[in-house]
């Protein structure tokens, strides 16, 4: 049912919002490539546990394996690293502006490559939702310098995420969610291991985890984004159009506001609250009758 796909997309957005805020915090002690490496390896281990609990991996053909391989390298190894670097430069609230742009790019690519078209009501809801999102993320955080490097990294990361998402859609008609997630995660993890070993960076990346609090926070965050972010997003893509998933994913900044307050005690401004309300109205226009 579409409603379950919609719920999955929203929960996935909430998971990524939580992960964004926490990784913004962890980025102060762990290099961006190190975060990608550690997240990928831990996520792969968690996915392996899920595979063992749910059953055997589905065998896939050469074409599908190449698609998932490219999706993992582009979306995880390259996209995540650029995302975390941009996050360090811009901060959680500002960085999600580029995530928002990424959803628009994904909608455009899914229309051109997959023929995904939303209804008139859903497009109106998308415009209202995006208007509210822009109000929420408009402005700049005082604690993060808005560097050119962060802006460029943000644009490149959303391009990687969009291309990776389109790749996943091509395989999901005949590959189950767990298997596709595992193979994609495996590709990203192997790529980051190669980068770490050849660059002799592994030790530098894992040293910050000697702090127990940092280690536990990292593990919790990986669990949230692996189960909530990856698996739920792939479930959503499997059950509803990529365009609709992209629109619903733009609710992430609303969740970022909530988690920024709960985790970092950052209070929301009046403009951000009004924008959140407008976004909810747009979301209701999209969800109703689905």
C-alpha positions in Angstrom: 0.0 0.0 0.0 1.1 3.5 -0.8 0.5 4.7 2.8 3.2 2.4 4.1 5.6 3.7 1.5 4.8 7.3 2.6 5.3 6.4 6.3 8.6 4.7 5.5 9.8 7.8 3.6 8.9 10.1 6.5 10.6 7.8 9.1 13.6 7.6 6.8 13.8 11.4 6.7 13.6 11.5 10.5 16.4 9.0 10.8 18.6 10.9 8.4 17.9 14.1 10.3 19.0 12.5 13.6 22.1 11.2 11.8 22.9 14.6 10.4 22.7 16.4 13.7 24.8 13.7 15.5 27.4 13.5 12.6 27.7 17.3 12.8 28.7 16.8 16.4 31.0 13.8 15.7 32.6 15.7 12.8 34.4 17.9 15.3 36.6 14.9 16.3 36.5 12.5 13.3 37.7 13.3 9.7 34.9 13.3 7.1 36.4 10.3 5.2 36.8 8.5 8.6 33.1 9.0 9.3 32.2 7.5 5.9 34.6 4.5 6.5 33.4 3.8 10.1 29.7 4.3 9.2 30.0 2.0 6.2 31.8 -0.8 8.0 29.4 -0.7 11.0 26.4 -0.5 8.7 27.7 -3.5 6.8 28.1 -5.5 10.0 24.6 -4.5 11.1 23.2 -5.5 7.6 24.9 -8.9 7.9 23.1 -9.5 11.2 19.8 -8.5 9.5 20.5 -10.9 6.6 21.3 -13.8 9.0 18.0 -13.1 10.8 15.9 -12.7 7.7 17.3 -15.5 5.6 19.8 -16.0 2.8 20.9 -13.3 0.4 19.2 -13.2 -3.0 21.6 -14.1 -5.8 21.9 -11.4 -8.5 23.1 -11.2 -12.0 26.1 -9.4 -13.4 24.1 -6.4 -14.6 22.3 -5.8 -11.3 25.6 -6.4 -9.3 27.3 -3.7 -11.4 24.4 -1.3 -10.9 24.5 -1.8 -7.1 28.3 -1.6 -7.1 28.2 1.8 -8.8 25.3 2.9 -6.6 27.3 2.1 -3.5 30.5 3.7 -4.7 28.8 6.9 -5.9 26.2 7.2 -3.2 28.2 6.0 -0.1 31.9 6.2 -0.7 31.8 9.5 -2.7 28.5 11.1 -1.8 28.7 10.5 2.0 32.3 11.8 2.2 31.4 15.0 0.4 28.2 15.3 2.5 30.2 15.0 5.8 32.8 17.5 4.6 30.1 19.9 3.6 28.4 19.3 7.0 31.6 20.3 8.8 31.8 23.5 6.8 28.2 24.6 6.8 26.5 22.9 9.8 23.3 20.8 10.0 20.6 23.4 9.4 22.3 25.0 6.4 23.6 21.8 4.9 20.1 20.4 4.5 19.5 23.1 1.9 21.6 21.1 -0.5 19.8 18.0 0.5 16.6 19.8 -0.5 18.1 20.7 -3.8 19.1 17.0 -4.2 15.4 16.0 -3.9 14.6 18.3 -6.8 17.4 16.9 -8.9 16.2 13.4 -8.1 12.6 14.3 -9.1 13.9 15.7 -12.4 16.1 12.6 -13.1 13.3 10.2 -12.2 10.9 12.0 -14.6 13.5 12.0 -17.4 14.8 8.4 -16.9 11.9 6.6 -15.2 8.8 8.5 -16.3 7.7 9.1 -12.7 4.9 11.7 -12.7 3.0 13.0 -9.6 -0.7 14.1 -9.6 -1.6 17.9 -9.7 -2.5 17.8 -6.0 0.8 16.2 -5.1 2.7 18.8 -7.2 0.8 21.6 -5.4 1.6 19.9 -2.1 5.2 19.7 -3.1 5.4 23.4 -3.8 3.8 24.3 -0.5 6.0 21.9 1.4 9.2 23.3 -0.3 8.1 26.8 0.5 7.9 25.9 4.2 11.2 24.1 4.0 12.9 27.2 2.5 11.6 29.3 5.4 12.9 26.8 7.9 16.5 26.6 6.5 16.8 30.2 5.3 19.7 32.0 6.9 23.0 30.8 8.4 24.3 29.2 11.5 26.7 31.4 13.5 28.9 28.5 14.5 29.7 27.3 11.0 31.5 29.4 8.4 29.7 29.3 5.0 32.8 28.4 3.0 33.0 28.0 -0.8 34.4 24.5 -0.2 31.2 23.5 1.8 28.9 24.9 -1.0 30.7 23.0 -3.7 30.9 19.8 -1.6 27.2 20.1 -0.9 26.2 20.4 -4.6 28.5 17.5 -5.5 27.1 15.3 -2.7 23.4 15.8 -3.7 24.3 15.0 -7.3 25.9 11.7 -6.1 22.9 10.9 -4.0 20.4 11.6 -6.8 22.3 9.4 -9.3 22.6 6.6 -6.7 18.9 6.7 -6.0 18.0 6.4 -9.7 20.4 3.4 -10.0 18.6 1.6 -7.0 15.2 2.0 -8.7 16.4 0.1 -11.7 17.1 -3.0 -9.6 14.2 -3.1 -7.2 11.6 -4.8 -9.3 13.4 -8.1 -9.0 15.8 -7.7 -6.0 14.5 -7.7 -2.4 15.3 -4.7 -0.2 17.6 -6.4 2.3 19.8 -7.9 -0.5 20.0 -4.7 -2.4 20.9 -2.8 0.7 23.6 -5.3 1.7 25.3 -5.4 -1.8 25.2 -1.6 -2.0 26.7 -1.2 1.5 29.3 -3.8 0.7 30.4 -1.9 -2.4 30.7 1.4 -0.4 32.6 -0.3 2.5 35.1 -2.0 0.2 35.8 1.2 -1.6 36.4 3.1 1.6 38.7 0.3 2.9 40.7 0.6 -0.3 41.0 4.4 0.2 42.0 3.9 3.8 44.6 1.2 3.3 46.3 2.9 0.3 46.3 6.2 2.0 47.4 4.7 5.4 44.6 6.5 7.1 42.8 3.7 8.9 44.5 4.2 12.3 43.8 8.0 12.2 40.1 7.3 11.4 39.6 4.8 14.3 41.6 6.6 17.0 38.7 8.9 18.1 36.6 5.8 18.9 38.9 5.1 21.9 36.6 7.5 23.7 33.7 5.3 25.0 31.1 8.0 24.7 32.1 8.8 21.1 32.0 5.1 20.3 28.6 4.5 21.8 27.1 7.6 20.1 28.6 6.5 16.7 27.2 3.0 17.1 23.7 4.3 18.0 23.8 6.7 15.1 24.8 4.0 12.6 21.9 1.8 13.8 19.4 4.6 13.3 20.6 5.5 9.8 21.1 1.9 8.6 17.7 0.6 9.7 15.8 3.9 9.5 17.7 5.7 6.7 18.8 3.0 4.2 16.3 0.2 4.6 13.2 2.4 5.0 14.2 4.6 2.1 14.6 1.6 -0.1 11.3 0.2 1.1 9.7 3.6 0.2 11.3 3.6 -3.3 10.1 0.1 -3.9 6.4 1.0 -3.0 6.0 4.5 -4.2 7.5 6.6 -7.0 11.0 8.1 -6.6 9.5 11.6 -7.1 7.1 11.1 -4.2 9.9 9.7 -2.0 12.0 12.8 -2.9 9.3 15.2 -2.0 8.6 13.5 1.4 12.3 13.3 2.1 12.4 17.1 2.1 10.8 17.0 5.6 14.2 16.2 6.9 14.9 19.9 7.9 11.8 19.9 10.1 13.2 16.9 12.0 16.6 18.5 12.1 15.1 21.4 14.0 13.6 19.0 16.5 16.8 17.0 17.0 19.0 20.1 17.0 17.0 21.3 20.0 16.9 17.9 21.8 20.6 17.1 21.2 22.3 20.5 21.0 19.6 22.7 22.7 19.4 25.0 19.6 16.1 26.8 19.9 13.9 27.3 16.8 13.2 30.8 15.5 9.7 32.1 14.8 10.4 31.9 11.0 11.4 28.3 11.4 8.3 27.4 13.3 6.0 29.1 10.7 7.9 27.3 7.9 7.4 24.0 9.7 3.6 24.5 9.9 3.5 25.4 6.2 5.5 22.3 5.4 3.0 20.1 7.4 0.1 21.6 5.3 2.0 20.7 2.1 2.7 17.2 3.4 -1.0 16.7 4.2 -1.8 17.6 0.6 0.6 14.9 -0.6 -0.5 12.2 1.8 -4.3 12.6 1.7 -6.1 9.9 -0.2 -2.9 7.9 -0.6 
